[in-house]
Amino acid sequence: MLSICRVGVLTAIVLEMAVSLPTMSISGATYVVRLHSSASDPLNLDGVVGENALLGDPVPMTSSNGKRYLCYVPVQKEVKDSSEPKAKQSLLEIARDAITRLKPRCLPTVETELHGSYEICHGKSVAVSDIDGVMARHDTKRKLGTLQSESFVPGFANYEFRHAERYPDDIKVVERLATGEPVYTQVYGHTADEVAVVVQYVCASSPVTALLGRRPHTPTAMEAQDRAIAFLFGSRWFCFDKDAKSINDVQVAPFVKPSFEAMPCIRRTEGWWSYEFCLDDRVSQFHREQNGETTAEFSLGVHAPDTSPALLKNHNHLTTEFLDDTYDKPQPTVVQVYEGGTPCGEVERTRSTRVLLFCPNLNKQAPYIISIQESATCSYLLKVAVPSLCEHPHFANEERLRLESLSQTIHCVPSLEITPPSDAQAKAVSSSTASKTSKDEL
């Protein structure tokens, strides 16, 4: 059928060129080289019967084994690259985007100390019903107000946290609020001058929006916001810093951790060796006998806290890589660095691993190791599928579609068949169901 050779730029193809390659603009595009056994193969490419894929400028080339090809270099597509710098959004604009992603959209909560059952619909309205014990009387439901204003102000330090002693994340939130950290704040009322309810949002690692704290109204307070009832919500969608340019800069860690809550370490066996990856901890290589005894073990690195923050600061931890050699298009990924493993005498340094976290195409709930390879002596490349990553904006369908639109294919056919197939040939090919595989490599 065909062979595939992936290249980042055309000049990286290992070819002897029979003629000079025309000057081309290839910035921003990824090229995939397909070696066909005949000129008819591209006519039935990807199941599209009769579609001629031999488009573009023909360039004679020679493979490493001496076989001559005519390669059709496509004209670069006029695609608006969404990766081009965009105007930085304000923090309020990013927060508004975050609000639209919260689940559930409306959260009911019975608050006996606040004497009611409250329904907070994020960014929309707040309502309250009377209660009998812990049961809401829905026939008494009334609206306390709609969204009137929003801002970033210091979080209130006098929230009641019911479960802070059991949840480490809640303790961290309490500590951050004590420092006066500015948080996204919404004010609800019937008019612009009324402050009936204040709702604040902070960063939390939970995959669902969680009500963390509440505060009763204080009639004697000087400021209107201090007199109002207040609620504090935690969400990973608010895990962005003041340098964020858009919601795409929301932190990745809260989207990775849910996949590893039930199983913090995952393993893969390849031949004699087994490999273990523990998120934010370590990568190891070992051999275990049938009786369970470990007879050989090497550390391939521990999570590098001094390196990863540097990646996070510049957002270099978010990039694109090819999942494996069967993929024509680069996939969004997150980079982690693990260093300081077992010393490697061959290169006089310790073992290290570059970890790439992907959103898997397979519909699986648990994370798994896709592949591991020694990219250089004692330097490893580990690829891991993390299902919960798929919810992060960097891995959204729009990003995948953009990457696919920037990827182009160079089709190469044997040079003896340099004449593009006719329509009659195309019809003949459509009835063929098999063709031989080319073993040539570029």
Secondary structure by P-SEA (a helix, b strand, c coil): cbbbbbbcccccccccccccccccccccbbbbbbbbccccccccccccccccccccbbbbbccccccccbbbbcccccccccccccccccaaaaaaaaaaaccccbbbbbbccccbbbbbccccbbbbbbbccccccccccccccccccccccccccccccccccccaaaaaaaaaaaaccccbbbbbccccccccbbbbbbbbcccccccccccccccccccccccbbbbbbbbccccccccccccccccaaaaaaaaaccccccccccccbbbbbccccccccccccccccccbbbbccccccccaaaaaaaccccccccccccccbbbbbbbbbbccccccccccbbbbbbbbbbbccccccbbbbcccccccccbbbbbbbbccccccccccaaaaaaaaaabbbbbbccccccccccaaaaaaaaaccbbbbbcccc
